[in-house]
C-alpha cells in the first residue's frame, strides 16, 4: 500500500520508535516527543517532511515536490501524490526527517523514549 494513503502512512510511522500520530490540520501528523517530523493529508494527496538544505535543493527540482506551506522555508518539502519519487525513497526521506528531529531531542528524552544514543 502506498505511503500516500493515511492508513499506510500511519502503519509506517507506527514502526518508528517513540513516534505517534495525531490528527490535526486536516492531516495525519507524525510526531516524536511532541515535535512534528512528517504529515500526510487526510486525502493522501500530499506528504510533508523536514529535509536538509542539500536534499531541499534536489527534491524541489522534481515536478510535484515543492516548499511546504506554513513550514520553515527551505527546510520542509511537500510531495504531491504522483511525484517522481519511489516508495522506497519516500520512506527513506520520512525516516531521515524522523532522525533529524529525534537527534535534536535531549539525551535524557532520547533515553526515555528508548532511542539509540550516539557515542
N, C-alpha and C positions, 0 to 999 in steps of 0.2 A: 504494500500500500504506500502511495506517495506521501512524502512529508508535507505536501501542500494540502493535506486533509487534517483537520483539527484532531481527529481521533488518532491518526498515525503520529502526528506531532506530539500529542500528549504521551503516547506509548514510548516514543523515543526519549523524551525528556525524563520520563519516569526511570529510565535506565542510567541516568546521571546522578551520582551520589549527592544527596542533600538538595537536589533540585525539586522545586514544587511548581505547580501550575495554578494560576488564579485567573478568573475571568474578569477582565476589565478592558476598557477602551474598545469594546466590541471585538475582542480578541482573546485567545488563549495565551497568557503571558507567563513565560518561564522565568523563574527567579531562583537565586541562591542567597540565603541569608537576607531576604527582602530586597535584593538588588536584581534588576531586570538584566537578562542576558539575551533573550530572544522572544519573539512572539509570532503567532500565526493568526491571521484574521479569521473570524468566525466562518467566513465563506471559503477559506482556503486560497483566496486569490493572491495573498502576499505573505511572505515570511520576512521578518526583520531581525537583524542581529548585529552585534558590535564586531568591528574589524580593526586591524592595524592600518596605519597610513598607507603602507605598500599594498595591502590587499584592497583597500578602498580604491586606489588608482586603477588597479587591474580589473576589479569587478565592475566598477561603474562604466568601463569602456564596453561592456557587454550589453547588448539590447535586452531590455526588460529588467535591468538592475540599475538602481539609482540611489541617491541620498534619501534616507528615510525621513519622512516628515515628522516634525516635533522632536527629533532626537539630535544629539550633539553633531554639529557639522563635521563632515569628513571622518566620522568615527562609526557611523551606523549606516547600513545599507538595507534597502527593501528589494527583495527578489520576487518579481511577479511570477505567477504560475505560467509555465511555458518558456521561461528564460532559458538560455542555453547553458545550463549548469546541471550536471548529472546528479542523481540522487545521492551518490556516494560523496560527491564534492559538497553538496548542500549540508549533509550530515557532518562532514568534517569541519565546515565553517561554523556550524552551530556549536559543535564540540569545542572549537577554538575560542568562540565567544564565551562559553561557559568557563573555560580555563583562564581567559583574560580577567573576567570578573572575580572568579574564585581566588585567583592569585593576588588580588588586591585586598582580600579579607585579612584580618589579623591572624597571627599564628594561633592564638587561643581559639578563635572562632573556627578556623580550619580544623583544628584538632577536635573540637566539639562536634563538628559535622562528620568527622572520620575521614577527612580528605588527606591525601598524601602530602607530607610537608617536605619541601625542598631542603636539602642539607645546607 
